[in-house]
Amino acid sequence: MEQISNNSSVDSCGIFDLNGLLIVSNGNKDHLDKISNSMHRILDENSKQFLSLDIEPINCITLIGEKGMTLFWPLKESAALALKVDSDANLGMIRKQINELIPRIESLI
């Protein structure tokens, strides 16, 4: 989490277990809980549509808003990584950084 939170564009980041409980975090826990709940609901409610689009497996969901962006990575063992970032964040750089860290994160879960 330290490497992720060192990015000045990252407001909050956290890892959740399969029950949506926060395992480790940095930043605003309320934001992270809302992100996790919303993203799990999006995945659950839209799994058939995602399958029909032939985009499985989903490796990152990004929601872009005027006041910021949220990113969500489903991980193995039904865990997930959630981030809230500034609206002017470099998404490509953040995704690249996270994709490089995911194998290490998954090995620690």
Secondary structure, DSSP 4 states (H G I P E B T S, - for coil): -HHHHTSTTEEEEEEE-TTS-EEEEES-HHHHHHHHHHHHHHHHHHHHHHHHTT-PSP--EEEEETTEEEEEEE-GGG-EEEEEE-TT--HHHHHHHHHHHHHHHHHH-
